[in-house]
Amino acid sequence: MVELADVSDRSIEEALNAATGDGWRFESVHFVTQPGNRRPMMAFLFFTRDALPAQGG
């Protein structure tokens, strides 16, 4: 999960690109708003990734 306090298209795009570049798969985005205000004040981006193989040693 990535938490964003700056909910702009640029910050969301940068977070998506960084996580997917590291092998994470985007699942969903959830916006947090205040009552009576339609503009989101925070966003949570959720990612998943297949389990990494166990390292022998």
Summary of the structure (lengths in Angstrom):
residues: 57
radius of gyration: 14.6
end to end distance: 30.1
largest distance: 56.4
contacts: 109
relative contact order: 0.29
helix: 23%
strand: 32%
